[in-house]
Amino acid sequence: MKTILVVEDELAISIVLKAYLEKNGYKVLQAFSGKEAIEIFEDEKPLLVLLDVMLPDLNGWSVLQYIRGRSSCPVIMLTALGDIDNKLNGFNQGADDYLSKPFIGEEVVARVTAVLRRSTQIIENDQIVYYGSLKIDFQAHAVFLNGIELTFPPRDLSLFLFLAKHPNQTFTREQLIEYVWGIDFEGSDRAVDLAIKRIRKMVSNWPETEGEIKTLRGLGYQFSVKEK
């Protein structure tokens, strides 16, 4: 059974989320503070985390940072803050989706299902490809640079593998949203820019003589390689 960790300090909201998720076949763990969330996360290794921003001790951003330092587990942020700065902050720190309160239980379940579907999507290509010091194992969904495996957030990994599967092809933000995020994604295409920024930081030691994630102004992004 797929295990979801709900991190929400408001008991009523936590109970509602648990009921909806369990009704749809998920096992639900509950945490009511940031520190408790980290403890449960380490002990139980959930498949996905629903994470409230406003918590009584460690806030949601601190918990997200902790998770991202150790895991590519999908994280959906829950918050009453609906402004764009907080939304972009979540995506910039590696959140996989964002829900503003108040929300509908069915919508939460749909978002959870969509994020899990994206994070477990299998790329039908069993090749291991080398671009100089960069090794990409499409079957294992693994990326290595100089022999060290890189740990991407799930959506960033999906985006990187999609681009790498189509070397030297240019894709617009809208195409990447459709192919990687899915047509049900309701956020801004700014999410693509933020993901590309994180990916570039992750592969910053990959020599440009071997390849790069290139921006083609007015056109989109390209996994540009010099040699294979």
Contacts in CASP RR format, 6 or more apart in sequence:
PFRMAT RR
TARGET T0000
AUTHOR 0000-0000-0000
METHOD contacts of the structure
MODEL  1
MKTILVVEDELAISIVLKAYLEKNGYKVLQAFSGKEAIEIFEDEKPLLVL
LDVMLPDLNGWSVLQYIRGRSSCPVIMLTALGDIDNKLNGFNQGADDYLS
KPFIGEEVVARVTAVLRRSTQIIENDQIVYYGSLKIDFQAHAVFLNGIEL
TFPPRDLSLFLFLAKHPNQTFTREQLIEYVWGIDFEGSDRAVDLAIKRIR
KMVSNWPETEGEIKTLRGLGYQFSVKEK
1 25 0 8 1.000
1 26 0 8 1.000
1 27 0 8 1.000
2 25 0 8 1.000
2 26 0 8 1.000
2 27 0 8 1.000
2 47 0 8 1.000
2 48 0 8 1.000
2 116 0 8 1.000
3 26 0 8 1.000
3 27 0 8 1.000
3 28 0 8 1.000
3 29 0 8 1.000
3 44 0 8 1.000
3 45 0 8 1.000
3 46 0 8 1.000
3 47 0 8 1.000
4 21 0 8 1.000
4 26 0 8 1.000
4 27 0 8 1.000
4 28 0 8 1.000
4 29 0 8 1.000
4 46 0 8 1.000
4 47 0 8 1.000
4 48 0 8 1.000
4 49 0 8 1.000
4 50 0 8 1.000
4 112 0 8 1.000
5 28 0 8 1.000
5 29 0 8 1.000
5 30 0 8 1.000
5 31 0 8 1.000
5 37 0 8 1.000
5 40 0 8 1.000
5 41 0 8 1.000
5 44 0 8 1.000
5 46 0 8 1.000
5 48 0 8 1.000
5 49 0 8 1.000
5 50 0 8 1.000
6 14 0 8 1.000
6 17 0 8 1.000
6 18 0 8 1.000
6 21 0 8 1.000
6 28 0 8 1.000
6 29 0 8 1.000
6 30 0 8 1.000
6 31 0 8 1.000
6 50 0 8 1.000
7 31 0 8 1.000
7 32 0 8 1.000
7 34 0 8 1.000
7 36 0 8 1.000
7 37 0 8 1.000
7 49 0 8 1.000
7 50 0 8 1.000
7 51 0 8 1.000
7 52 0 8 1.000
7 55 0 8 1.000
7 60 0 8 1.000
7 63 0 8 1.000
8 14 0 8 1.000
8 17 0 8 1.000
8 30 0 8 1.000
8 31 0 8 1.000
8 32 0 8 1.000
8 50 0 8 1.000
8 52 0 8 1.000
8 78 0 8 1.000
9 32 0 8 1.000
9 33 0 8 1.000
9 52 0 8 1.000
9 54 0 8 1.000
9 55 0 8 1.000
9 56 0 8 1.000
10 52 0 8 1.000
11 32 0 8 1.000
13 101 0 8 1.000
14 30 0 8 1.000
14 32 0 8 1.000
16 105 0 8 1.000
17 28 0 8 1.000
17 50 0 8 1.000
17 105 0 8 1.000
17 108 0 8 1.000
18 28 0 8 1.000
18 30 0 8 1.000
20 105 0 8 1.000
20 106 0 8 1.000
20 108 0 8 1.000
20 109 0 8 1.000
21 28 0 8 1.000
21 108 0 8 1.000
21 109 0 8 1.000
21 112 0 8 1.000
22 28 0 8 1.000
24 109 0 8 1.000
24 113 0 8 1.000
26 112 0 8 1.000
29 40 0 8 1.000
29 44 0 8 1.000
29 46 0 8 1.000
31 37 0 8 1.000
31 39 0 8 1.000
31 40 0 8 1.000
32 56 0 8 1.000
33 55 0 8 1.000
33 56 0 8 1.000
33 57 0 8 1.000
33 58 0 8 1.000
34 55 0 8 1.000
34 56 0 8 1.000
34 57 0 8 1.000
34 58 0 8 1.000
34 59 0 8 1.000
34 60 0 8 1.000
34 62 0 8 1.000
34 63 0 8 1.000
35 57 0 8 1.000
35 58 0 8 1.000
37 49 0 8 1.000
37 51 0 8 1.000
37 55 0 8 1.000
37 58 0 8 1.000
37 63 0 8 1.000
38 58 0 8 1.000
38 63 0 8 1.000
38 66 0 8 1.000
40 46 0 8 1.000
41 49 0 8 1.000
41 66 0 8 1.000
41 67 0 8 1.000
41 71 0 8 1.000
41 73 0 8 1.000
45 73 0 8 1.000
46 73 0 8 1.000
47 73 0 8 1.000
47 74 0 8 1.000
47 116 0 8 1.000
48 73 0 8 1.000
48 74 0 8 1.000
48 75 0 8 1.000
48 76 0 8 1.000
48 112 0 8 1.000
48 115 0 8 1.000
48 116 0 8 1.000
48 119 0 8 1.000
49 67 0 8 1.000
49 73 0 8 1.000
49 74 0 8 1.000
49 75 0 8 1.000
49 76 0 8 1.000
50 76 0 8 1.000
50 78 0 8 1.000
50 108 0 8 1.000
50 112 0 8 1.000
51 60 0 8 1.000
51 63 0 8 1.000
51 64 0 8 1.000
51 75 0 8 1.000
51 76 0 8 1.000
51 77 0 8 1.000
51 78 0 8 1.000
51 95 0 8 1.000
52 60 0 8 1.000
52 77 0 8 1.000
52 78 0 8 1.000
52 79 0 8 1.000
53 59 0 8 1.000
53 60 0 8 1.000
53 61 0 8 1.000
53 77 0 8 1.000
53 78 0 8 1.000
53 79 0 8 1.000
53 81 0 8 1.000
53 86 0 8 1.000
54 60 0 8 1.000
54 79 0 8 1.000
54 80 0 8 1.000
54 81 0 8 1.000
55 63 0 8 1.000
58 66 0 8 1.000
60 77 0 8 1.000
61 89 0 8 1.000
61 90 0 8 1.000
61 93 0 8 1.000
64 75 0 8 1.000
64 77 0 8 1.000
64 90 0 8 1.000
64 93 0 8 1.000
64 94 0 8 1.000
64 95 0 8 1.000
65 93 0 8 1.000
67 73 0 8 1.000
67 75 0 8 1.000
68 75 0 8 1.000
68 93 0 8 1.000
68 94 0 8 1.000
68 153 0 8 1.000
69 151 0 8 1.000
71 151 0 8 1.000
72 119 0 8 1.000
72 151 0 8 1.000
72 152 0 8 1.000
72 153 0 8 1.000
72 154 0 8 1.000
72 157 0 8 1.000
73 154 0 8 1.000
74 96 0 8 1.000
74 97 0 8 1.000
74 115 0 8 1.000
74 116 0 8 1.000
74 119 0 8 1.000
74 153 0 8 1.000
74 154 0 8 1.000
74 155 0 8 1.000
75 94 0 8 1.000
75 95 0 8 1.000
75 96 0 8 1.000
75 153 0 8 1.000
76 95 0 8 1.000
76 96 0 8 1.000
76 97 0 8 1.000
76 98 0 8 1.000
76 99 0 8 1.000
76 111 0 8 1.000
76 112 0 8 1.000
76 115 0 8 1.000
77 90 0 8 1.000
77 95 0 8 1.000
77 97 0 8 1.000
77 98 0 8 1.000
77 99 0 8 1.000
78 99 0 8 1.000
78 101 0 8 1.000
78 103 0 8 1.000
79 86 0 8 1.000
79 98 0 8 1.000
79 99 0 8 1.000
79 100 0 8 1.000
79 101 0 8 1.000
80 100 0 8 1.000
80 101 0 8 1.000
81 100 0 8 1.000
82 100 0 8 1.000
84 188 0 8 1.000
87 98 0 8 1.000
87 187 0 8 1.000
87 188 0 8 1.000
88 190 0 8 1.000
88 194 0 8 1.000
90 98 0 8 1.000
91 98 0 8 1.000
91 190 0 8 1.000
91 191 0 8 1.000
91 194 0 8 1.000
91 195 0 8 1.000
92 194 0 8 1.000
92 197 0 8 1.000
92 198 0 8 1.000
94 153 0 8 1.000
94 155 0 8 1.000
94 156 0 8 1.000
94 198 0 8 1.000
95 153 0 8 1.000
96 115 0 8 1.000
96 118 0 8 1.000
96 119 0 8 1.000
96 153 0 8 1.000
96 154 0 8 1.000
96 155 0 8 1.000
97 111 0 8 1.000
97 114 0 8 1.000
97 115 0 8 1.000
98 187 0 8 1.000
99 107 0 8 1.000
99 108 0 8 1.000
99 111 0 8 1.000
110 184 0 8 1.000
114 182 0 8 1.000
114 184 0 8 1.000
115 154 0 8 1.000
115 155 0 8 1.000
118 154 0 8 1.000
118 155 0 8 1.000
118 158 0 8 1.000
118 180 0 8 1.000
118 181 0 8 1.000
118 182 0 8 1.000
119 154 0 8 1.000
119 155 0 8 1.000
119 158 0 8 1.000
121 158 0 8 1.000
123 138 0 8 1.000
123 139 0 8 1.000
123 141 0 8 1.000
123 161 0 8 1.000
123 162 0 8 1.000
123 165 0 8 1.000
125 138 0 8 1.000
125 139 0 8 1.000
125 165 0 8 1.000
126 138 0 8 1.000
126 139 0 8 1.000
127 138 0 8 1.000
127 139 0 8 1.000
128 135 0 8 1.000
128 136 0 8 1.000
128 137 0 8 1.000
128 138 0 8 1.000
128 139 0 8 1.000
129 135 0 8 1.000
129 136 0 8 1.000
129 138 0 8 1.000
129 164 0 8 1.000
129 228 0 8 1.000
130 136 0 8 1.000
130 228 0 8 1.000
131 206 0 8 1.000
131 210 0 8 1.000
131 211 0 8 1.000
131 225 0 8 1.000
131 226 0 8 1.000
131 227 0 8 1.000
131 228 0 8 1.000
132 207 0 8 1.000
132 210 0 8 1.000
132 227 0 8 1.000
133 145 0 8 1.000
133 146 0 8 1.000
133 147 0 8 1.000
133 206 0 8 1.000
133 207 0 8 1.000
133 210 0 8 1.000
134 143 0 8 1.000
134 144 0 8 1.000
134 145 0 8 1.000
134 203 0 8 1.000
134 206 0 8 1.000
134 210 0 8 1.000
134 211 0 8 1.000
135 143 0 8 1.000
135 144 0 8 1.000
135 145 0 8 1.000
135 147 0 8 1.000
136 142 0 8 1.000
136 143 0 8 1.000
136 144 0 8 1.000
136 161 0 8 1.000
136 164 0 8 1.000
137 143 0 8 1.000
137 144 0 8 1.000
138 161 0 8 1.000
138 164 0 8 1.000
138 165 0 8 1.000
141 157 0 8 1.000
141 161 0 8 1.000
142 149 0 8 1.000
143 149 0 8 1.000
143 150 0 8 1.000
143 152 0 8 1.000
143 157 0 8 1.000
143 160 0 8 1.000
143 161 0 8 1.000
143 203 0 8 1.000
144 150 0 8 1.000
145 203 0 8 1.000
145 205 0 8 1.000
145 206 0 8 1.000
146 205 0 8 1.000
150 202 0 8 1.000
150 203 0 8 1.000
152 160 0 8 1.000
152 198 0 8 1.000
152 199 0 8 1.000
152 202 0 8 1.000
153 198 0 8 1.000
155 180 0 8 1.000
155 181 0 8 1.000
155 195 0 8 1.000
156 195 0 8 1.000
156 198 0 8 1.000
156 199 0 8 1.000
156 202 0 8 1.000
158 180 0 8 1.000
159 176 0 8 1.000
159 180 0 8 1.000
159 192 0 8 1.000
159 195 0 8 1.000
159 196 0 8 1.000
159 199 0 8 1.000
160 199 0 8 1.000
162 176 0 8 1.000
162 179 0 8 1.000
162 180 0 8 1.000
163 171 0 8 1.000
163 213 0 8 1.000
163 221 0 8 1.000
163 222 0 8 1.000
163 223 0 8 1.000
164 223 0 8 1.000
166 223 0 8 1.000
167 223 0 8 1.000
167 224 0 8 1.000
167 225 0 8 1.000
167 228 0 8 1.000
168 222 0 8 1.000
168 223 0 8 1.000
168 224 0 8 1.000
168 225 0 8 1.000
169 222 0 8 1.000
169 223 0 8 1.000
170 216 0 8 1.000
170 219 0 8 1.000
170 220 0 8 1.000
170 221 0 8 1.000
170 222 0 8 1.000
171 179 0 8 1.000
171 220 0 8 1.000
171 221 0 8 1.000
171 222 0 8 1.000
172 219 0 8 1.000
172 220 0 8 1.000
173 189 0 8 1.000
173 192 0 8 1.000
173 193 0 8 1.000
173 220 0 8 1.000
173 221 0 8 1.000
174 189 0 8 1.000
176 192 0 8 1.000
176 221 0 8 1.000
177 185 0 8 1.000
177 189 0 8 1.000
177 191 0 8 1.000
177 192 0 8 1.000
181 191 0 8 1.000
185 191 0 8 1.000
192 221 0 8 1.000
196 213 0 8 1.000
196 215 0 8 1.000
196 221 0 8 1.000
199 213 0 8 1.000
200 213 0 8 1.000
203 213 0 8 1.000
206 212 0 8 1.000
209 226 0 8 1.000
210 225 0 8 1.000
210 226 0 8 1.000
210 227 0 8 1.000
211 224 0 8 1.000
211 225 0 8 1.000
211 226 0 8 1.000
212 224 0 8 1.000
213 221 0 8 1.000
213 222 0 8 1.000
213 223 0 8 1.000
213 224 0 8 1.000
214 221 0 8 1.000
214 222 0 8 1.000
214 223 0 8 1.000
214 224 0 8 1.000
215 221 0 8 1.000
216 222 0 8 1.000
END
